[in-house]
Amino acid sequence: MEYDFTVNGQAVSVDAPGSLALLWVLRDKLGLTGPKYGCGVNVCKACTCLVNGKAVQTCVTSVASVRGKKVTTIEGLAQGGQLHPVQQAWLDHDVAQCGFCQPGQIMAAVDLLSRTKEPTDAQIDAIENMCRCGTYGRIRQAIKAAAQML
């Protein structure tokens, strides 16, 4: 079946089973490798993207559920060659180590900052994206710095 939606500002049409995870549509059919496969069961959140501006885990989101919606991956955050403030804060605060979880972390932070101008430590901790390198302190600093940039 054909599913039409928007990815990073571009209209797409994908032929896929409706139950196919959005993660596999993004990675395998559209070639967007920012969202990562980690657990496949909504625990690690490495696959986090935005659907209509809200953070979702694409490993448990069906392609059928995004029909007619706007999907944003890490590849779609920068605009006009300018990094999104969260991306810039990640660089400024040297957050990434291995980098595997970072796209999901960044997308979850973008969602949080769209709802909260000055996030508390508890609100940042509630994101619950896993980082096996343990850079949570720098993640918190970067989110707070991005909040100031926004």
Secondary structure, DSSP 8 states (H G I E B T S, - for coil): -EEEEEETTEEEEEE--TTSBHHHIIIIIT---SS--S-SSSSS-TTEEEETTEEEEGGGSBGGGGTT-EEE-GGGT-BTTB--HHHHHHHHTT--SS-TTHHHHHHHHHHHHHH-SS--HHHHHTT----TT--HHHHHHHHHHHHHH-
